[in-house]
Amino acid sequence: MLGAPMIVPRHVIAGSGQTPPSGKINIAGIGVGGMGHGDIMSVSGENLVAFCDVDETRAAKTFQKFPGVRRFKDFRKMFDAMEKQIDAVTVSTPDHTHAVAAMAAIKRGKHVYCQKPLAHSVHEVRRLMAAAREHNVVTQLGNQGHSTESIRIFCEWIGDGAIGKVHTIHAGCNKVNSGINALPSLKEKHETPRDLDWDLWLGPAKGRPYNPAYAPGKWRGWVPFGNGTLGDWVCHVVDPVFWALDLGAPATVQSTAKDYDLKTQGDVFPTGQITTFEFPAKAGRGPVTLHWYSGTERIPRPPELEPERNDIEIGAAVIGDKGTITYGSHGASGVRIVPETKMKAYQRPEKTLPRVKEHHQDWLDAIRAGRKAGSDFSYGGPLTELALLGIISIKMGGRKLEWDAARMKFANCPKANEHLNPACRSGWRL
């Protein structure tokens, strides 16, 4: 999954045409507050040349840390002014603007590190994957666990047959990303904060008045802006099994959500839901069923788990015909065979997968080496798409959807297909 070598022209490695592969990479940050601050700090050993953020207050910590870096509010104006001075870009905006920011960079031949989930619609995912191939840029999805030691250990155990043939996975996260409790507040009128450009924050989303229920930091619970708990956590929690089992696209997807009324609450995500994905058999494995549990819906406790151990709140139980493996989030942290007696008896295999230093560093090293990063868009795109299919199934009120990945359509539900490429504001379509 680390990918084959790629040839990256010298002018792509350095937008200015001056920096050799061994030199510093000129990096711009789009969205540098919150999670974006962490992304900037992770690449701060390179040459930071531009910051773009629509919220000066939220970005203040980064601005103060690097006072000499040129600032913008509109990434389009940033590229117009500094295109030749930028080699690579980090994108750490709310989910609904990931794709437009990343695409603007890719079309200019810039390498991209984009926070997860990669995009806000299946259409956007497919367009970004195609553009990255066309422009031959180095990309990386921000699912940091993909670069850890633990995810490689898990993959090696699965490949070694530690629990036999995997047939069922129970995965999830107990975080609640939902704006249900804030719905009544939408009737209130609020002044837009002075340091926030609300129109740019909305980007491709349909216009609406500013409300603190959306921003800062609460947008994940709202359908127009975020992807709920499912979209926020699948790229972390499902990543290990997605890689180890080469899951690919599901054949079917179905969701159920308790106490959720699509007519009155369709603008927000439910406080909890169960989504089931069915994956067809592939060479080397049989069919696999993945059950995802969000928020108030909790992962079933594996019967093999010792009484003194806690329930799995964020992570997965991976069930094979010869045993069970449990792990936590972000790269199968705390991976172990249960119960402990089986773990102690297991003869661990040799390490076979290449190790990397750190997720951002893997991206930077890949740029210099002219290779793919570990979670480049050809991998991170389909992983994100899995979450987006689950989100569409929530909107279908429990109907089991048949997914045709090759044709990018649901074979049995035309209404669901309407959500694959939703409408956006004029001037923002990819």
C-alpha positions, 0 to 999 in steps of 0.5 A: 500500500506504500505504492510504487515509485513516481517520477516527480519533475524538479520544477514540481519538487520546488515551485521556485526552481531553486530548491534541490530535493535535499533542500527545504520545501516551501510550504503554505498552510490553508487553515492554520488554526486548531488542527491546522496549527498542529499540521504547521508545527509538524512541517515547521522544519521546512520553509513556511512561506504563506498562511491562509485562514478565514478566521484571524482569531482562531489562527492567531496562535500560528500567526504569532508563532511565525510572524514573518510569514505572509498572510491571506484569507482567500487561498485563491488570492494566495495562489495568484500572488505566490504560486511560484514560491509554493511547493507544497500545501497543508489543508486543515480547513473544515471538511466542506472546503477540503476539496476546493482548497486541495484541488486549487493546489493540485491544479497548480502542481503543488503537493498536498497534505489534507486532513481527513476526511479527504472530501465532503462528497464521493464526487469530490473524492473521485475528482481529487484522486484523478487530479493527483494522478494527472498532475503527478503530485505527492499527496497524504491524507491526515490519518496519522495512525497510518504511519505508526508501528502498531498498524504495521504490526496489526497488518503483519499479524493478519497476514500471518493468520494470527486469528485465521480468516477474518469475517466480521469487524465491530468498529466505532467511536463513542464521540457525538458529533451532532448539532441536534441540541443546537437546532433551536438556536438557529432562530437566533440572530448573531453578529458575525465576529469581526475577524471572521470572513463568513462568506469565505468560511462557507465556501461551496456551502449554501449561504446562511447567517452566521451562528456560533452553533456552526463555528468555531469548532462545532461544524462537524455535527452539521451536514452542510459542513462536516461528516459527523462521527462516522466521517470524523473517525472512520479514517482513523479506526477503520484504516488498519482493517482497510489496509490489512484486508484490502477491503476496497469498496463495499457491495452494500451499506445500511444505516439505522439511527434511533430517535432521528427524524430526517424531516426535522433534523436532516441538517444535523447528524444523529447522536448515534447510528449503526452502519453495516458495510458488506464487502465481497470476497477477494483473493486470499480472503472471504467476504467481510462484514463491518459494523460501525457504531457512532456516538451513543451506539456502542461497540459490542463487548467481545466475549473473549475480553477479560472481565477486568478490561474496559469496553472498547469505546474507540477502536475495533474488535476484529473477528476471525475463525480462529480468534479475535484481535482488539485495537484502539484508534489511530493506527491500531493502538494497543493492538492485542489478541484476546484473551491474554493467554492467546496473546502470550502464546502467539509467536509473532512474525518477522517485520515485513512492512517498511517503517516510516518516521512520522506521518507528516515526515513520510509526506515530506520524505516522499516529496524529496524521494519522488515516491508515493506517501503511505496514505496518498489519495489513491488509498485515502480516497477510497477510505474516505469514500467508505465513510461518505457512503455510510453518511448517504445511507443515514439519509436513506432512513435504513434502506440497504443500498447496493453500491456499484463502485466502478460506475459510481452509483447505487444500483437500487436507489436513484434518490441516494445517487442525488447525494453523490454530487450535491449542489454547491454555490456558484463559483465553487464547483470542482 
